[in-house]
Amino acid sequence: MRIHIGADHAGFELKEQVRRTLDDLGHEVVDVGTYGEESVDYPDYAAAVAHAVADGETDFGVLVCGTGLGMAIAANKVPGVRAVQISDPGMARMARLHNDANVVTLPGRHIGPEVAAEIVGAFIGTAFEGGRHQRRVDKIGAIEDSAR
């Protein structure tokens, strides 16, 4: 599986740990940065990952900032992206099952590496259920189309 990952300075440490976990599991990880703890602007990394997802360059995106909230807001500005801030594995499964979410954002200042690994594992390991949920995801797409 190909996964794009990015973080700002507040999410750098957790991003590095998640990247190593994904590498160890044999996934192809594309790290768009940041590569240190110097202050940077999270929308830059959210945009890079979100565009890779929307353009079909990658299977999933993982973004990390202090709360995961800013990354989710920024990533969701890219049509075709359904980014969700997740802080527990059960929510990650539901985001995939019912919402066909394709980007997970993590709160780097609020969860540890073990929980992050469980969240990302649940997210990428859960297939979209489709059925009645497809109709709802299609409606999300229609909202995007109407805003253009």
ChimeraX attribute file (.defattr): number of C-alpha atoms within 10 A of each C-alpha:
attribute: neighborCount
match mode: 1-to-1
recipient: residues
	/A:1	12
	/A:2	15
	/A:3	23
	/A:4	24
	/A:5	28
	/A:6	30
	/A:7	36
	/A:8	28
	/A:9	21
	/A:10	23
	/A:11	24
	/A:12	23
	/A:13	20
	/A:14	25
	/A:15	28
	/A:16	21
	/A:17	16
	/A:18	22
	/A:19	23
	/A:20	15
	/A:21	18
	/A:22	19
	/A:23	13
	/A:24	10
	/A:25	11
	/A:26	11
	/A:27	14
	/A:28	15
	/A:29	19
	/A:30	16
	/A:31	19
	/A:32	16
	/A:33	20
	/A:34	23
	/A:35	15
	/A:36	15
	/A:37	13
	/A:38	10
	/A:39	10
	/A:40	14
	/A:41	14
	/A:42	24
	/A:43	17
	/A:44	18
	/A:45	24
	/A:46	32
	/A:47	18
	/A:48	18
	/A:49	31
	/A:50	33
	/A:51	19
	/A:52	18
	/A:53	24
	/A:54	19
	/A:55	12
	/A:56	11
	/A:57	13
	/A:58	20
	/A:59	15
	/A:60	25
	/A:61	30
	/A:62	28
	/A:63	35
	/A:64	34
	/A:65	29
	/A:66	21
	/A:67	20
	/A:68	26
	/A:69	19
	/A:70	20
	/A:71	33
	/A:72	26
	/A:73	16
	/A:74	17
	/A:75	31
	/A:76	18
	/A:77	16
	/A:78	18
	/A:79	19
	/A:80	20
	/A:81	25
	/A:82	24
	/A:83	30
	/A:84	26
	/A:85	22
	/A:86	23
	/A:87	21
	/A:88	16
	/A:89	18
	/A:90	13
	/A:91	16
	/A:92	24
	/A:93	24
	/A:94	18
	/A:95	25
	/A:96	24
	/A:97	17
	/A:98	18
	/A:99	20
	/A:100	23
	/A:101	24
	/A:102	23
	/A:103	33
	/A:104	28
	/A:105	30
	/A:106	31
	/A:107	23
	/A:108	25
	/A:109	15
	/A:110	11
	/A:111	15
	/A:112	12
	/A:113	16
	/A:114	12
	/A:115	14
	/A:116	25
	/A:117	19
	/A:118	16
	/A:119	23
	/A:120	24
	/A:121	18
	/A:122	20
	/A:123	27
	/A:124	21
	/A:125	12
	/A:126	15
	/A:127	16
	/A:128	18
	/A:129	14
	/A:130	15
	/A:131	9
	/A:132	9
	/A:133	15
	/A:134	15
	/A:135	11
	/A:136	15
	/A:137	17
	/A:138	11
	/A:139	12
	/A:140	15
	/A:141	15
	/A:142	11
	/A:143	12
	/A:144	15
	/A:145	11
	/A:146	7
	/A:147	7
	/A:148	6
